[in-house]
Amino acid sequence: MFLIGLFTVIGLSPGALVFDLAVDTVSPYVQYAFLIVLVVFIYFVYDSIVTPLRHLFGAYRTIGILGLVSLILAFIGGLFLFVEITGIVYLIISMAIWKVATRFS
């Protein structure tokens, strides 16, 4: 207790010194862990963005502008599905346009 009182008067805290040492020791590993998590997150986000865009451009090449309109309406319908009744309307219109586009292509 004497040393704790002495360090407190001097302005040092033994607990703070041990904590600072532990933080300085662990800090690079935490940074590496966050970088790894960031890379994994970017991988999943990249895949969830690039794959729909590939499908969108593939549908445009295969079916043309009607396929593109159908996929955009399906996307908007998916956004509004649980919010408004118009989401269901967008999905139905999207399916109808898709059927027409695939039948005549």
Summary of the structure (lengths in Angstrom):
residues: 105
radius of gyration: 28.9
end to end distance: 86.8
largest distance: 90.9
contacts: 252
relative contact order: 0.07
helix: 89%
strand: 0%
